């Protein structure tokens, strides 16, 4: 198990990393709207940081697995993230300038987390079912940021968002300097070839379900705040709604070390995908009904919390030893990268062409398809 000091250092990284995400997801779209961009352009600018996850995690994962310098690469990636994002001030309201900044900072930012996940799991050793007790601090950071920034932008304006993100990127880098590396435990036998692992039907089904689940989240991550503003909700209340979703996620993370051994990964993932499908349908058709909207937000505990915790468990199982970095990278690339990028782009174009509700109808269909894929193929 982890010492208290190491637990604090690992948890601190997640705290700052997801606090930055707690600013980016609820408020970046509002910031871009304030600069004068329409939904289609916002969808494109939102998709760029997701699209870099197709390349960056896999490149850095291969380098980390080959070199063994996992934390050293995390530290350099975090520093480069802060330096690249500072270019947002030079970009101003230029579409090409903001696209370039998004491309650069996300190339490094998206590389850091998968490798840090591998470091955390290596430190946990045989106690990987306790992962959620470390990761929950990321959810705490997200809640504090999402809720707090809602009140800050009310008083100081949406132009505060880039400065808050830059400060958090610097904090992530400083925290990364405190975390020691930990190589993977030695194996009794060599890890199988990566291609052999990727040909397994359960692995194919797993990554397909991950892609579909995150594509369904594209409308939420890119446009939820703008969507709710159309119903007359204030920005500080929208921040509270984001915070509610992640607060119940924290509660679920606290329970996952008991739920996983009891129910197993397959049943938990099927439950997560079924409730995610319900969530998107409710948001799409009942966002104006506050009690239903509040209930839909509590389902974030399943659509993200349970799904992610189960995914970490399965990646550690599917990709042993020297394959860990590339397993984490593939998860990041195919789900948070390709899935979110496709979902964000589709959501922006659907809103522009058919209206906002169509975004969440697509999300509902993708969630249902993800459930079917997991039900048919995820035999673990």
Secondary structure, DSSP 8 states (H G I E B T S, - for coil): ---HHHHHHHHHHHHHHHHHHHHHHHHHHHHHHHTT--HHHHHHHHHHHHHGGGTHHHHHHHHHHHH--HHHHHHHHHHHHHHHHTTHHHHTT-HHHHHHHHHHHHHHHHHHHHHHHHHHHHHHTT-GGGHHHHHHHHHHHHHHHHHHHHHHHHHH-GGGHHHHHHHHHHHHHHHHTT---------SS----HHHHHTSHHHHHHHHHHHHHHHHTHHHHHHHHHHHHTTT--HHHHHHHHHHHHHHHHHHHHHHHHHHHHHHHHHHHHHHHHHHHHHHHHHHHHTTSHHHHHHHHHTHIIIIIIHHHHHHHHHHHHS-GGGHHHHHHHHIIIIIIIIHHHHHHHHHHHHHHH-HHHHHHHHHHHHHHHHHHHHHH---
